[in-house]
Amino acid sequence: MKRLKLLVKLFWNLPQILIFNFHYLPLKQAIRLPVWLFNVKSNALKGKVVIKSDKVNPGMIRMGHMAIGPYRSTKGCFIWENQGIIEFCGSCSIGSHSAITVGGGGFGG
């Protein structure tokens, strides 16, 4: 049942996932869809995203999916505002009710 829910969420968010991956990542990485987005609010696709990992797998970076601790609701959104460079060095999971904000010239890695 959990797997079915995940597939429904992925299908629902597929346009946003495709746009994000192919905008920010080189084609060789983007076709693997390493970044999965769930209920992400973004003002614009600015800045740069870098994945420095030997192995790039589908869904290795998940943003806005499930919260941890007492905030298990998935109804909250994840806010993405990037005007600098965000670097991922491996797998990452950032829950709903979270935000990433990097200002111009900033580096978050």
VENFENUR-V619984 format. One record per helix or strand of 2 or more residues. SS is the DSSP state (hx for helix, st for strand). FROM is the first residue (numbers start at 1). TO is the last residue. Records with the same first field share a line. If there is no record, write none. Layout:
# VENFENUR-V619984
SS = FROM-TO + FROM-TO
This chain:
# VENFENUR-V619984
hx = 2-24 + 27-30
st = 35-37 + 40-42 + 48-51 + 61-63 + 78-82 + 85-88 + 92-94 + 98-102 + 107-108
